[in-house]
Amino acid sequence: MDRIPLSRPHRLPRLPRRPRLRRPPRPRALALPALLLALATITTACTGSGGSAGADSRNGKSTQTTGSSAKVAVTPAAGTSGVSPGAPVKVAVTGGTLRTVTVTPVGDATDGVHPIEVTGALDAARTSWTSNRTMTPGTAYTVTATAADSAGRQTRTTSTFHTITAGRINGVTPTPLNNAVVGVGLPISLQFDKPVADKAAVQRALSVTTTPATPGSWGWVTTQTGYDRVDWRPDAYWKPGTKVTLTAKLSGIDTGGGRYLRRDVHDTFSIGPSRISYVDLRAHRMRVTENGRTVKVFPVSAGQARFPTWDGTMVVISKQSTVRMTSSSVNIATAKDSADFYDKDVHWAVNITTSGTYTHAAPWNAAFIGKENKSHGCIGMNTADAKWFFDRAKRGDLVISTGSNRGTVDPGNGYGDWNLSTAQWHARSALDR
């Protein structure tokens, strides 16, 4: 048997060589500005307005998206509290122009008061925006502004601040309301719960539009019960069919000494037929006209010499089918044994002054109706005539009385505005003084 020499090592068969893998070429690094721009573009595209350079605006901080050279500044600054409701809100941009600005309240109504959205206007260059009205006290407001640089790249900024909580408030009662149809003599009226020291500030917040156009003016009066009231009275009686809109941007107005109004008022109403009644106190007659035509004449008995009926132009305030009338309520007599004492349920009563003048049925004076004035100041009628007048009377109708020695109704006693000339009425405007 052949032997294998030890000096010759045994060689294993050679395996085929694996192919060598080639590395891909290294990418070149982007220049730093291009890289930042790419990242900014990706952030904006992926998050919309969510990419930010600040904290959440819900915590009172400002947020602003990146990617645009336009920079937005908001006043009051983000997170500011105790802002005066009358302070201006300002938005300014550098390196671009403003596209949109909104100032909206955060949260729901409190105490039935719905915070208002703040309006404003851009300047001609669109580089600044300034509010043009007051804000609701005790409210968080978020300012949202969009701007764009010269390349069209947009940025969006949000910022939240808080207005001061009103320590004292004032209330307002407007008349008329709720799309009412009223007579040709009713002014637009706003009566305030507390005195108004800054009447000009209130009046600047008021506007009236009419169709057809109707000239008129705001004027201030003190009511017979001592309240401040501002009325808008046309220069002449309303034209039937006129449509009227009142806009009162009152929320945030300081009426004096930090006593704020918290509500806006917006309402519309229209003017119905012209109904004017003429009372001749000496002839003891009342003539009722509708749209310039006499529709009825009937006898009356007005105030006796010691308690005369007012002279002048009065306006129907309200009416009730039954009213309890007492001598004590008008400071005539309180003792039952007085000859002037009365306590009656009076029917078909139409109120024309705050001091207590009515037209009404007066069957107890039947012997004097049409012959002698025997009332304590009201205009008494036979029951059938009083019912007829009651059924037709509308708030805002006019009752014009002549022949009294008592004097003319004061502007604040009901709606006695018409007892002043146009020039005298205009002089009562807080802005014309």
C-alpha positions in Angstrom: 0.0 0.0 0.0 1.4 3.3 -1.0 2.1 5.7 1.9 1.5 9.4 1.8 4.6 11.4 2.5 4.3 13.5 5.7 6.2 16.4 4.1 3.3 17.2 1.8 0.4 18.8 3.6 -3.1 18.0 2.5 -4.8 21.0 0.8 -8.5 21.6 0.9 -10.2 22.6 -2.3 -10.4 26.4 -2.8 -13.9 28.0 -2.4 -15.1 30.6 -4.9 -14.4 34.2 -3.8 -17.5 36.3 -2.6 -18.1 39.4 -4.6 -17.0 42.7 -2.8 -19.9 45.0 -2.0 -19.4 48.7 -2.9 -20.4 51.4 -0.4 -22.7 54.1 -1.7 -21.2 57.5 -2.1 -21.4 59.9 0.9 -24.0 62.8 0.4 -22.7 66.3 0.5 -23.8 68.4 3.5 -26.4 71.1 2.9 -25.4 74.6 3.6 -26.7 75.7 7.0 -29.3 78.3 5.8 -30.8 75.9 3.3 -31.0 73.2 6.0 -32.8 75.5 8.4 -35.2 76.6 5.7 -36.0 73.1 4.8 -36.7 72.2 8.4 -38.9 75.3 8.8 -40.8 74.4 5.7 -41.4 70.9 6.9 -42.6 72.1 10.3 -45.1 74.5 8.8 -46.3 72.0 6.2 -46.8 69.3 8.8 -48.4 71.3 11.6 -50.2 74.1 9.9 -50.5 76.8 12.7 -49.3 74.3 15.3 -45.5 74.8 14.9 -44.7 77.4 17.5 -41.9 79.3 19.2 -43.7 79.8 22.5 -46.0 78.3 25.1 -49.7 77.5 24.8 -51.8 80.7 24.4 -54.4 79.1 26.6 -52.1 79.8 29.5 -51.9 83.5 28.5 -48.7 83.1 26.5 -48.0 84.1 23.0 -47.5 81.6 20.2 -46.1 82.3 16.7 -45.4 80.0 13.9 -42.0 80.0 12.3 -40.9 80.1 8.7 -41.7 83.7 7.8 -39.6 86.9 8.3 -42.8 88.8 9.3 -42.8 89.4 13.1 -46.0 90.2 14.9 -46.3 92.1 18.2 -49.6 92.3 20.2 -50.6 94.9 22.9 -51.6 94.2 25.6 -48.8 91.7 26.0 -49.6 88.0 26.3 -50.5 87.0 29.9 -51.4 90.5 31.0 -54.3 90.7 33.5 -56.2 93.7 34.8 -56.5 95.3 31.4 -58.9 98.3 31.3 -61.9 97.5 29.1 -61.4 100.8 27.4 -57.7 100.2 26.6 -56.9 99.8 22.8 -55.8 96.5 21.4 -53.0 96.9 18.9 -51.3 94.5 16.5 -48.2 95.5 14.6 -46.0 93.6 12.1 -42.5 94.2 10.9 -41.1 92.6 7.8 -44.5 92.0 6.3 -48.1 92.9 6.2 -51.1 91.8 8.3 -53.7 89.5 6.6 -56.3 89.0 9.4 -56.8 90.0 13.0 -59.5 88.8 15.4 -60.0 89.5 19.1 -62.4 87.0 20.6 -63.6 86.2 24.1 -62.6 82.9 25.7 -65.2 80.9 27.6 -69.0 81.1 28.1 -71.3 83.8 29.4 -71.2 84.6 33.1 -74.2 86.0 35.0 -76.1 86.0 31.8 -73.6 88.4 30.2 -72.2 87.3 26.8 -68.7 88.8 26.2 -68.5 90.7 23.0 -66.0 90.2 20.2 -63.8 93.3 19.7 -63.8 95.0 16.3 -61.0 97.1 14.8 -59.4 98.3 11.6 -56.2 98.0 9.6 -54.2 101.0 8.6 -53.6 101.8 4.9 -50.3 100.0 4.8 -51.7 96.9 6.6 -48.8 97.0 9.1 -51.0 97.8 12.2 -54.4 97.1 13.5 -56.2 99.0 16.3 -59.4 98.2 18.1 -62.3 100.6 17.8 -64.5 99.7 20.7 -64.4 98.7 24.4 -64.2 95.2 25.8 -66.4 93.2 28.3 -65.0 93.5 31.9 -63.8 90.2 33.5 -63.1 88.5 30.2 -60.2 86.6 28.7 -59.5 87.6 25.1 -57.4 85.8 22.5 -55.9 87.8 19.7 -55.2 85.8 16.6 -53.3 87.5 13.8 -51.9 86.2 10.5 -49.2 88.0 8.5 -47.1 87.4 5.4 -43.6 88.5 4.4 -42.6 89.7 1.0 -42.1 86.2 -0.3 -45.7 85.3 0.7 -44.6 83.1 3.6 -47.3 83.3 6.3 -47.1 83.3 10.1 -49.8 83.0 12.6 -49.7 84.5 16.1 -52.0 84.0 19.1 -51.9 85.9 22.4 -54.3 86.0 25.4 -54.9 88.6 28.0 -57.6 89.4 30.7 -59.7 92.5 31.3 -60.3 93.7 34.8 -63.3 92.4 36.7 -65.8 95.2 37.3 -66.1 96.0 40.9 -69.2 98.1 40.2 -71.6 97.8 37.3 -74.4 99.8 35.7 -77.5 98.5 34.0 -79.5 99.8 31.1 -83.1 99.4 30.0 -83.8 100.0 26.3 -87.1 101.0 24.7 -88.6 99.8 22.4 -87.6 96.2 22.0 -88.3 93.0 20.0 -89.3 94.3 16.6 -92.1 96.3 18.2 -94.5 98.4 16.1 -94.9 101.8 17.9 -96.5 105.2 17.5 -95.0 108.2 15.8 -94.1 109.9 19.0 -92.0 107.3 20.8 -88.2 108.1 21.0 -85.5 105.5 21.3 -84.7 105.4 25.0 -81.9 104.0 27.2 -82.5 104.4 30.9 -79.6 103.7 33.3 -79.8 102.1 36.7 -77.1 104.3 38.2 -76.0 107.9 37.4 -73.9 108.4 34.3 -71.0 110.8 34.8 -69.4 110.3 31.5 -72.3 110.9 29.2 -70.1 111.6 26.2 -68.5 108.2 26.4 -71.9 106.5 26.4 -73.2 108.6 23.6 -70.2 107.9 21.4 -71.1 104.2 21.6 -74.6 104.7 20.2 -75.8 104.7 16.6 -79.2 104.8 14.9 -80.0 103.9 11.3 -83.4 104.5 9.7 -85.2 103.7 6.5 -86.1 106.2 5.2 -83.4 108.5 6.4 -84.7 110.5 9.4 -82.8 113.4 11.0 -82.7 113.5 14.8 -80.5 113.7 17.9 -79.6 112.1 21.2 -80.5 114.1 24.2 -80.1 113.5 28.0 -83.0 113.8 30.5 -83.5 113.1 34.2 -86.6 111.0 34.6 -89.4 112.0 37.0 -88.1 109.2 39.2 -84.6 110.5 39.2 -82.8 108.2 36.7 -80.4 109.3 33.9 -81.9 108.5 30.5 -80.7 109.2 26.9 -83.3 109.4 24.1 -82.9 109.7 20.4 -85.8 111.9 19.1 -86.4 112.7 15.5 -86.6 116.3 14.6 -90.2 115.8 13.6 -92.7 113.0 14.4 -91.7 109.6 12.9 -93.1 108.9 9.4 -95.4 105.8 9.5 -93.6 102.7 8.1 -90.1 103.9 9.1 -87.7 101.0 10.0 -85.3 101.8 12.8 -82.2 100.0 14.1 -80.4 100.8 17.3 -76.8 99.7 17.9 -75.4 100.5 21.3 -71.8 99.2 21.9 -72.0 99.7 25.6 -70.2 96.7 27.0 -67.0 98.0 28.7 -68.1 101.6 28.9 -67.1 103.2 32.2 -70.1 105.4 33.1 -68.0 107.1 35.8 -65.9 106.1 38.8 -65.2 102.6 37.5 -68.9 101.7 37.2 -69.0 99.6 34.0 -71.7 98.7 31.6 -71.5 95.0 30.5 -74.0 94.6 27.7 -74.4 95.7 24.2 -77.9 96.5 22.8 -79.0 95.8 19.3 -82.6 96.0 18.3 -85.0 97.0 15.5 -88.5 98.3 15.5 -90.9 100.0 13.1 -93.4 102.9 13.2 -97.1 102.2 12.8 -100.0 104.5 11.9 -100.0 108.1 13.1 -102.4 108.4 15.9 -102.6 111.9 17.6 -105.2 112.9 20.1 -105.9 116.5 20.9 -107.4 117.4 24.3 -109.0 120.8 24.8 -109.2 121.2 28.5 -111.4 124.3 28.4 -113.9 122.8 25.9 -113.8 119.4 27.7 -113.3 117.6 24.4 -110.9 115.0 23.0 -110.4 114.7 19.2 -108.7 111.5 17.9 -106.9 111.5 14.6 -105.4 108.7 12.6 -103.0 109.5 9.7 -104.3 113.0 9.8 -108.0 112.3 9.7 -110.4 112.8 12.6 -111.9 109.5 13.6 -113.8 110.4 16.8 -114.6 113.3 19.1 -115.9 112.7 22.6 -116.4 114.6 25.9 -113.9 114.4 28.8 -113.5 115.7 32.3 -109.9 116.6 33.2 -108.2 117.9 36.3 -110.0 120.4 38.5 -108.4 123.7 39.5 -106.5 122.3 42.5 -105.2 119.3 40.6 -104.9 120.5 37.0 -104.0 118.2 34.1 -100.6 118.8 32.4 -100.3 120.9 29.3 -98.1 119.8 26.4 -97.3 116.8 24.3 -97.4 113.4 26.1 -96.7 109.9 24.7 -98.6 106.7 25.5 -96.3 104.7 27.7 -98.5 101.6 28.4 -102.1 100.6 29.0 -103.9 98.3 31.4 -107.5 97.2 31.5 -107.7 97.7 35.2 -105.4 99.9 37.4 -105.7 100.5 41.2 -105.4 104.2 41.7 -105.0 105.8 45.1 -104.7 109.4 46.2 -101.7 108.5 48.4 -99.7 107.2 45.4 -99.7 110.7 43.9 -99.3 112.5 47.3 -102.8 114.0 47.3 -104.4 112.5 50.4 -103.7 109.6 52.7 -106.6 110.0 55.3 -109.8 108.3 54.4 -111.8 111.1 55.9 -110.2 113.6 53.4 -112.5 114.9 50.7 -109.7 114.2 48.2 -109.1 110.6 49.3 -109.7 107.9 46.7 -108.9 104.2 46.2 -110.4 102.8 43.1 -110.0 100.1 40.5 -110.1 102.1 37.3 -110.8 100.5 33.9 -109.5 101.1 30.4 -106.4 103.1 31.7 -103.9 104.4 29.2 -100.7 105.9 30.9 -99.2 109.0 29.4 -96.9 110.4 32.2 -94.6 108.8 34.8 -96.2 111.1 37.4 -99.5 109.3 37.0 -101.5 110.9 34.3 -103.9 108.5 32.5 -106.9 108.6 30.2 -109.5 106.2 31.7 -113.2 105.5 32.3 -114.6 107.7 35.0 -118.3 106.7 35.5 -118.3 108.4 39.0 -117.8 111.7 37.2 -120.6 111.1 34.6 -122.4 114.3 35.5 -119.3 116.4 34.7 -117.9 114.7 31.6 -118.1 117.2 28.8 -119.1 120.0 31.1 -116.6 120.6 33.9 -113.1 119.4 34.9 -113.5 117.4 38.1 -110.7 114.8 38.2 -107.5 114.8 40.2 -105.4 115.3 37.1 -106.3 112.4 34.8 -108.5 112.7 31.7 -111.8 110.9 32.5 -114.2 109.6 29.9 -117.5 107.8 29.6 -116.9 104.0 29.8 -117.7 103.3 26.2 -115.4 106.1 24.9 -112.6 105.0 27.3 -112.9 101.4 26.0 -112.8 102.6 22.4 -109.7 104.7 23.0 -108.1 101.9 25.0 -108.5 99.4 22.2 -106.8 101.7 19.6 -104.0 103.2 21.8 -100.5 102.0 21.0 -97.3 102.7 22.8 -95.8 105.8 21.2 -99.2 107.4 20.2 -99.4 111.2 21.0 -101.8 113.0 23.4 -101.5 116.8 23.1 -103.2 118.7 25.9 -104.0 122.5 25.9 -105.8 124.9 28.1 -104.2 124.1 31.5 -102.7 126.5 34.1 -100.5 123.8 35.5 -97.6 124.1 33.1 -96.0 121.9 30.4 -94.9 118.3 30.9 -91.2 118.0 31.7 -89.1 116.0 29.2 -88.3 113.4 31.8 -91.9 112.9 32.9 -92.7 110.0 30.7 -91.6 110.9 27.1 -92.0 114.6 27.3 -89.2 115.2 24.8 -91.5 116.8 22.3 -92.1 119.8 24.6 -88.7 121.1 23.5 -87.9 122.7 20.2 -85.5 120.9 17.8 -82.8 123.4 18.8 -83.4 122.9 22.5 -83.4 119.1 22.1 -80.1 119.1 20.1 -78.6 121.1 22.9 -79.1 118.2 25.3 -76.6 116.1 23.4 -73.5 115.4 25.4 -71.5 115.7 22.1 -72.9 119.0 21.0 -72.1 121.0 24.1 
